[in-house]
Each structure stands twice: as C-alpha cells, then as structure tokens.
C-alpha cells in the first residue's frame, strides 16, 4: 500500500489547490517509522517544515538548538515565541528582577550624600 502526500499546485508552501501527488513506498515508510521510534525515546518528534531555500541552514540550526535540553534552548524558545506572538514586549522586567533579588526586603537602606557638592568656576 502506498501512502500519498499532497503537493498542492506543485509548489511546496501552498495550502490550497491540489494538482499533483507524490507517493511514499514501503521502505521509506519503514525508515520514517524507525526514525520516529528512535526520536520518541529521546522525547523528540519528527516533522516537516516548508520554507524558503535561503532559510534552510537557519531553520536547521534553530531546530538543532531547540532539541537540546539546555538553558540556551529555553532562552531561544522564549525569544522566538515572543517575537512571533504579535504582542508588544512587556515592561517592568528590571523592576521584577530587583524585587526577586535576595536583598529585596532585607532592610538595607540605600541613600545618597546630599552634601553641597563642589564649587565650579564657570567664568
């Protein structure tokens, strides 16, 4: 049995229309299933992305970095999600960080010397 994959309009990236079909043979289906099984053991999923050829290297690097279980991957995930969400960036990040500081609420008093300053000759 052959699985058919639509390639609408003959051009990858188009969603509407349907004029051409490609087929995937049994050996290819078995290879994909085996690959998905190996990836599943590492909590990864295989999927296909359509995009411009010039973005191929960028998308591959992005996918490789996101597949890592690291703080860099989490930061990248947050940056990308924030940039494509369409919402304006949130404000108050510095204030929130200062309030989360271990010194917040410790009773330390910070002040400035309100002395007269120094004399300056402007003439």
N, C-alpha and C positions, 0 to 999 in steps of 0.2 A: 504494500500500500504506500502511495506517495503522499506526502503532506504538501499542500500548495500554500505558497506565500504570495500575497498580492503585492504587486509593484505598480500602483495606480499611475496611469499616464506614462509609464515607462521611465519616470524620473523620480528617484528617491527624494523624499521630503514632502511630496504632495499627499494630501489626505483624501481628497475627493477624486472621483473617477475611477475607472477600472478597465484597462485595455490589455494588460499583459500579465501573465502568470509565470512564476518560476517554481520549480519543484525541487524537493529535497529528498534524496534517495535514502534507503535504509542504513547504509554505512555511516552517512553523515548524521542521521538522526541518532544512531547509537553513540557516535563520538560526542555529540552535544549532550546527550543524557549522562554519559560517563563524566564529562567535564562538569556538568551541573551537580552531580553527586559529590565530586571532589570539592567543589567550591562550597557546597552546603555543609560539609564537615568543618569548614573554616568560617561559617556564618556569612558567606558571600553569595550573591546572586548574579547570574549572567543575564545581561540584557543588551539589546541593540539600540544604538543611538544614531539618528540621521542628522547630518550636519554638513557644513561646508568642508571641502578638502583641505583648505588652508588652516582649519581649526583642529585637524586630526591629532597632531602632536600635543597640542594644548589639552584636548579632551582626554587623551591617553594619560598624560602626566597628572591631570586632575583626578581621574579615576584611580590611578595607582596610589596617589597620596590619600584619597578618601578611604581606600581599602585598608589602610594602616589603622591600627588601634592606638593612636598617639594623640597627645595634646595638640600637635600641629594640625592633625586631621580635624579635630574638633573646632579649632580656630578657623580653619579654612571653610568648614561646613557652615559656621556661623556667619562668616563674611559673605559667602556666596548666597546663602539663604536671605540675608539682609539686603543684599544688592538687587536681588530679583523679586523681592516681595512687593515692591512698588510703594511701600510706606516710607514716610520721611524718617531719617535717623532720629533716635531718641536722644534726649538731652539729660543732663544730670549725672552722667557717668562718673565724673570726678567726685562729685559730692557723695554719690553712693559708695565709691571706693573708700573715701575718707571715713564715712560713717561705719564701714565694715572693718576698719582698721582696729588692731588690738588696743590701740591707745584711746579709741573713742570711749568716752565715759570714765576715763581713768582719773579725772580731776586735775589734770595738768593744766596750768594756766599759761597761755602764751600772750605776751604783751610787747609793746614797743616802747622804747625810751622816748618820752615826749619832751626831751630837753630842748633848749633853744636852738640847737643846731650850730652852725658855724658862720662866721662873718665872711661875706664875699664882697670884694671891691668891684663894682660894676662901672666905675667911672674912669 
